[in-house]
Amino acid sequence: LSGNTRFITDNNNYIVDLKMEKIEKPFDLDIKLKGYAGIVETGLFCNVVDTVIAGVGNKVEVINKKRENKP
């Protein structure tokens, strides 16, 4: 919800924007959120990518997942 505008997916689900300063345990939060009735998906994308490029304040941060047993 932005102002009085509601955002709805192609499947008629609402999109809710939640601003958090820092997420200490994203995997735990992802599981907890998905445990609530009506929550279909989160934007945390756990186990989806190896590298994230994020705008943080006036900087760009590149976060690389530690690769275990990979060349």
Secondary structure, DSSP 8 states (H G I E B T S, - for coil): -BTTB--B-TTS-B------S--S-HHHHHHHHHTSTT----S--TTT-SEEEEEETTEEEEEE---SS--
